[in-house]
Amino acid sequence: MKTGIKIFVAGLALAMVLNPLAALAEDSNKWTRLVEESGKVLTEVQQMPDQSIPEDLLRSCEAIAVFPNTISAGLGIGGKYGQGIIMVRDANNRKWSPPALFTIAGGSIGWQIGGQATDFVLLIMNRKSVGGLLAGKFKLGVDASVAAGPVGRAAEASTDVQLKGGILSYSRSRGLFAGVKIEGAVITQHWEGDKTLYGKELSAQQILIESKVRMPKCADALLKLLGKYPYKK
């Protein structure tokens, strides 16, 4: 009887130790999957005939944000919330930084009827907007101009947009990928997500600009795709 009690107590103690570890591993997997899903979204978008992001824009942007499966709901006026990643080009060698995790949230007008999940891609075209993203809560259309990005393979279609700078926004829903205007959405660093992904508390500045972390394995697909579009102004 005493042996049985001892085994029970030992098993209970082991469970108390393992459960938090399992929860931590699950959280880590969650953010790893988010980075991987971001790479998958961008890869699939660039494989869409005549609907992809123009290559010259990917070559000239200073940063890129991908928010997979952002939830939108409402009739005409609704709301949205999603989690995703941002990567920034180094100002000197133009190499891509490791991804930092962010959230996007805010109201929406005239997006769609009913609730659905939408993938969003944002191209940040100048360093000023990059600095704004790192400063804290960043509101599209207020802290930086935002415009619906052009689609298609013709470089000349996006020349005027490049000259204006700011942020270009795209969405993918129900198989359709197109430029969309999302003024009013607020982008904020996801501190807990970054802490779990990298194992220590880091600011977006440290991850994206100061090279305080190594590129995670889960960003391989993103890096491979972005590597096809070397920087060209």
C-alpha positions as CSV (number, residue, x, y, z in Angstrom):
1,M,0.0,0.0,0.0
2,K,2.8,2.4,0.9
3,T,4.6,1.5,-2.3
4,G,1.5,2.4,-4.3
5,I,1.2,5.7,-2.5
6,K,4.8,6.5,-3.2
7,I,4.4,5.7,-6.9
8,F,1.3,7.9,-7.0
9,V,3.1,10.8,-5.3
10,A,6.1,10.4,-7.6
11,G,3.9,10.3,-10.7
12,L,2.0,13.4,-9.5
13,A,5.3,15.3,-8.9
14,L,6.6,14.3,-12.3
15,A,3.3,15.5,-13.9
16,M,3.7,18.8,-12.2
17,V,7.1,19.2,-13.6
18,L,6.3,18.0,-17.1
19,N,3.0,19.9,-17.7
20,P,4.6,23.4,-17.6
21,L,7.4,22.1,-19.9
22,A,4.8,20.7,-22.3
23,A,2.9,24.0,-22.3
24,L,6.1,25.8,-23.0
25,A,6.9,23.5,-25.9
26,E,3.4,24.0,-27.3
27,D,3.8,27.8,-27.1
28,S,7.1,27.5,-28.8
29,N,5.6,25.4,-31.6
30,K,2.8,27.9,-32.0
31,W,5.1,30.7,-32.9
32,T,7.3,28.4,-35.0
33,R,4.3,27.4,-37.0
34,L,3.3,31.1,-37.4
35,V,6.7,31.9,-39.0
36,E,6.4,28.8,-41.2
37,E,2.8,29.7,-42.2
38,S,4.0,33.2,-43.1
39,G,6.6,31.7,-45.5
40,K,3.9,29.5,-47.0
41,V,1.5,32.4,-47.6
42,L,4.2,34.5,-49.4
43,T,5.4,31.5,-51.4
44,E,1.8,30.7,-52.6
45,V,1.1,34.3,-53.4
46,Q,4.2,34.5,-55.6
47,Q,3.1,31.4,-57.5
48,M,-0.2,32.9,-58.5
49,P,-0.3,33.7,-62.3
50,D,-0.7,37.4,-63.0
51,Q,-1.8,38.1,-59.3
52,S,1.6,38.0,-57.5
53,I,3.4,41.0,-56.0
54,P,5.5,42.7,-58.7
55,E,9.1,41.6,-58.3
56,D,10.5,45.1,-58.5
57,L,8.5,46.0,-55.3
58,L,10.0,43.0,-53.4
59,R,13.4,44.0,-54.6
60,S,13.1,47.6,-53.4
61,C,11.1,47.3,-50.2
62,E,12.8,47.9,-46.8
63,A,10.7,45.5,-44.8
64,I,7.9,43.0,-45.3
65,A,5.1,41.9,-42.9
66,V,2.9,38.8,-43.3
67,F,-0.2,38.2,-41.2
68,P,-1.7,34.8,-42.0
69,N,-5.3,33.9,-41.2
70,T,-6.3,37.3,-39.8
71,I,-9.9,37.1,-38.6
72,S,-12.3,39.7,-39.8
73,A,-16.0,39.9,-38.9
74,G,-19.0,42.1,-39.4
75,L,-21.4,43.5,-42.0
76,G,-19.9,46.6,-43.7
77,I,-18.3,47.7,-40.4
78,G,-16.5,45.1,-38.4
79,G,-13.1,44.3,-36.8
80,K,-10.0,42.3,-37.4
81,Y,-7.2,40.7,-35.4
82,G,-4.2,38.7,-36.4
83,Q,-0.7,37.7,-35.6
84,G,2.3,37.6,-38.0
85,I,5.9,38.5,-38.7
86,I,8.0,41.4,-39.9
87,M,11.4,41.1,-41.4
88,V,13.7,44.1,-42.2
89,R,16.6,44.6,-44.6
90,D,19.9,45.6,-43.1
91,A,20.6,49.2,-44.0
92,N,24.2,48.4,-45.0
93,N,24.4,44.9,-46.4
94,R,20.7,44.6,-47.4
95,K,20.4,41.1,-45.9
96,W,17.1,40.1,-44.2
97,S,16.8,40.2,-40.5
98,P,15.3,37.3,-38.4
99,P,11.5,37.6,-38.1
100,A,9.9,39.5,-35.2
101,L,6.4,38.7,-34.1
102,F,3.6,41.4,-34.3
103,T,-0.1,41.7,-33.9
104,I,-2.5,43.6,-36.2
105,A,-5.8,44.8,-34.9
106,G,-8.5,47.5,-35.5
107,G,-11.7,48.3,-37.2
108,S,-12.6,47.8,-40.8
109,I,-15.0,49.3,-43.2
110,G,-16.3,47.5,-46.3
111,W,-13.9,44.6,-46.3
112,Q,-16.3,41.7,-46.6
113,I,-19.6,40.4,-45.4
114,G,-19.5,37.8,-42.6
115,G,-16.5,36.4,-40.7
116,Q,-13.6,34.9,-42.6
117,A,-9.8,34.5,-42.4
118,T,-7.7,36.6,-44.6
119,D,-3.9,36.6,-45.3
120,F,-2.3,40.1,-45.3
121,V,1.0,41.1,-46.8
122,L,2.5,44.6,-46.2
123,L,5.5,46.0,-48.0
124,I,7.2,48.8,-46.1
125,M,8.9,50.9,-48.7
126,N,11.0,53.4,-46.7
127,R,13.2,53.4,-43.5
128,K,11.0,56.1,-41.8
129,S,8.1,53.6,-41.7
130,V,10.4,50.9,-40.4
131,G,11.4,53.3,-37.6
132,G,7.8,53.9,-36.8
133,L,7.0,50.2,-36.5
134,L,9.8,49.8,-34.0
135,A,8.7,52.7,-31.8
136,G,5.6,51.1,-30.4
137,K,1.9,51.0,-31.6
138,F,1.9,51.9,-35.2
139,K,-1.3,53.0,-36.9
140,L,-1.6,52.5,-40.7
141,G,-2.7,55.6,-42.4
142,V,-1.7,57.8,-39.5
143,D,1.9,57.0,-38.7
144,A,2.5,56.1,-42.3
145,S,0.6,56.4,-45.6
146,V,-0.8,53.1,-46.8
147,A,-2.1,52.2,-50.3
148,A,-3.4,49.2,-52.1
149,G,-0.5,47.5,-53.7
150,P,-0.5,46.7,-57.5
151,V,-0.4,43.1,-58.6
152,G,1.0,41.4,-61.7
153,R,4.4,40.8,-63.2
154,A,4.8,44.0,-65.1
155,A,7.3,46.2,-63.3
156,E,6.1,49.4,-64.9
157,A,2.7,49.0,-63.2
158,S,4.2,49.8,-59.8
159,T,6.6,52.7,-60.7
160,D,4.4,55.5,-59.4
161,V,3.7,53.6,-56.2
162,Q,7.3,53.1,-55.4
163,L,8.1,56.8,-55.8
164,K,5.4,57.7,-53.2
165,G,6.9,55.3,-50.6
166,G,4.9,54.5,-47.5
167,I,3.3,51.1,-47.1
168,L,1.7,48.9,-49.8
169,S,-1.0,46.4,-48.6
170,Y,-2.3,43.2,-50.0
171,S,-4.9,40.6,-49.0
172,R,-5.7,37.0,-50.0
173,S,-9.1,35.5,-49.3
174,R,-11.0,32.7,-51.0
175,G,-8.2,32.3,-53.5
176,L,-8.2,35.9,-54.6
177,F,-5.1,38.0,-54.1
178,A,-5.3,41.8,-54.6
179,G,-4.2,45.1,-53.2
180,V,-6.4,46.4,-50.4
181,K,-6.4,49.6,-48.3
182,I,-6.4,48.9,-44.5
183,E,-6.2,52.3,-42.9
184,G,-6.8,52.4,-39.2
185,A,-5.2,49.0,-38.3
186,V,-2.7,49.1,-35.4
187,I,0.5,47.0,-35.5
188,T,2.2,46.2,-32.2
189,Q,5.1,44.0,-31.2
190,H,4.1,40.6,-29.7
191,W,6.5,40.6,-26.8
192,E,5.5,37.2,-25.3
193,G,5.7,35.5,-28.7
194,D,9.2,36.8,-29.4
195,K,10.3,35.8,-25.9
196,T,9.0,32.2,-26.5
197,L,10.4,32.0,-30.0
198,Y,13.9,33.2,-29.1
199,G,14.1,32.1,-25.4
200,K,14.7,35.6,-24.0
201,E,12.9,39.0,-23.9
202,L,13.9,41.1,-26.8
203,S,12.6,44.3,-28.4
204,A,11.7,44.4,-32.1
205,Q,14.7,46.8,-32.4
206,Q,17.1,44.2,-31.1
207,I,15.7,41.4,-33.3
208,L,15.3,43.4,-36.6
209,I,18.0,46.0,-36.4
210,E,20.6,45.0,-33.8
211,S,21.1,41.4,-34.8
212,K,20.8,40.1,-31.3
213,V,19.4,36.7,-32.5
214,R,20.2,34.2,-35.2
215,M,17.9,33.4,-38.0
216,P,15.6,30.6,-36.8
217,K,15.2,27.4,-38.8
218,C,11.5,28.0,-39.1
219,A,12.2,31.1,-41.3
220,D,14.0,29.0,-44.0
221,A,11.1,29.1,-46.5
222,L,10.7,32.9,-46.0
223,L,14.4,33.5,-46.5
224,K,14.6,31.3,-49.5
225,L,11.8,33.1,-51.2
226,L,13.0,36.6,-50.4
227,G,16.5,35.6,-51.6
228,K,15.0,35.4,-55.1
229,Y,14.6,39.2,-55.0
230,P,17.9,40.8,-54.1
231,Y,17.8,44.4,-53.2
232,K,17.6,46.9,-56.1
233,K,16.5,50.5,-55.8
